[in-house]
């Protein structure tokens, strides 16, 4: 009987852990429903450029002091995520300049 309990415990602990991880992964999707589109960037760590929000507009800035001796001149890629369609699309710098950005740490919704 003791061997059965040890086997049951050995099987149930990883199974409970798996269920816990799945709950942590899927449950937030049901509670988080943003209502505003958002912008995000993709860049290499060694990029010489970064985007910054100033006066509710996106501006391209050049790094003055870079840690990397082999920094590249590639500009970060800008994406606009459409909430209604749940789809991201790549936009260029000119399109990004036309966007009115809310520059708070937390979303208004």
Secondary structure, DSSP 8 states (H G I E B T S, - for coil): -HHHHHHHHHHHHHHHHHHHHHHHHHHHHHH----S-EEEEE--TTBSEEEEEETTEEEEEE-SS-S-TT-B----EEEEEETTTTEEEEE-HHHHHTS-----SS---
